[in-house]
C-alpha cells in the first residue's frame, strides 16, 4: 500500500512536533551560558537583566549595571564599606554571568533579575548617580575575590546588630561591616575577612 506524499509530510510534521524540543534561548553559547563570557580576570562587557515588573529582558552595559546597583544597595557613608559593597555587587553579577542558572522570560535568557531575588537595579540616568558611587566602582573595578582559587559568589545582606566582623565568613553584612569601617578597617580588610577569601587586584 502506497502512502501519498502529502500524508508522509503530515506524519513527519507530527513526529517532529512531538519529539523535537524547542531551541534553548542559550543554544548559541552551548546551552550553559546566557551572556557569552568566560573570563575570571576581566569583567564581562554586558549583562542580561530580567526587568521583573516591566516584563522584559534587557542587555545592559556591565559597568553601568554595577554603578546603578551600587547606587541602590551600597550608597553608604563609610568609604571603605561603600567600596567593599561595590566589589560585592560587581562580583555577584559577574559570577552569575559565568554560572548561568537557566533563567529565561518570553524565550529570552537572563543572568540576573532586577529585584531582591538578585540585586536591585533601575535604569536611572548615570548623571543622576552620586560621584562617590562611581568612584567606588572605578576604584575596585580590577579587583576580584578567590577562595581556594575559585571565583566566589559574593552574597551580602543588611545583617543584624552585631559587633564588627562577628558574622564574617562568607557574606558581607552591612550592619556589622559599618562598625568595622568606623573602626578604621580598609576595604581590603573588609573583603578578606567577610568573605574569607584572597583579594586579587
Secondary structure, 3 states (H helix, E strand, C coil): CCCCHHHHHHHHHHHHHHHCCCCCCCHHHCCCCCCCCCCCCCCCCEEEEEECCCCEEEEEEHHHHHHHHHHHHCCCCCHHHHHHHHHHHHHHHHHHHHCCCCCEECCEECCEECCCCCCCCCCCCHHHCCHHHHHHHHHCCCCEEEECCEECCCCEECCCCCCCCCCCCCCEEHHHHHHHHHCCCCHHHHHHHHHCCEEEC
